[in-house]
Amino acid sequence: MQVRASVKRLSADCQIVKRRGVLYVICKKNPRLKQKQKCSPRNKTSMRRQNWRKRRCGAPYKSWKQR
């Protein structure tokens, strides 16, 4: 699957589908033409998750014995 900033139909058989807010191009006759649109997260919940991951990964690791 190709990940691109903008997707477009490369053949007449390609279909553009939107699933969970992400644009996909699906081609059943030629599966090599599959594409996915890479987009930055715009909703607040996904931004919160990213910030939580950054804080969690930046914290020093403690094993269960040190707690």
PyMOL commands that set and color helices and strands:
alter all, ss='L'
color gray80, all
select helices_A, chain A and resi 31-33+44-58
alter helices_A, ss='H'
color red, helices_A
select strands_A, chain A and resi 2-4+15-19+22-26+35-37
alter strands_A, ss='S'
color yellow, strands_A
deselect
rebuild
show_as cartoon
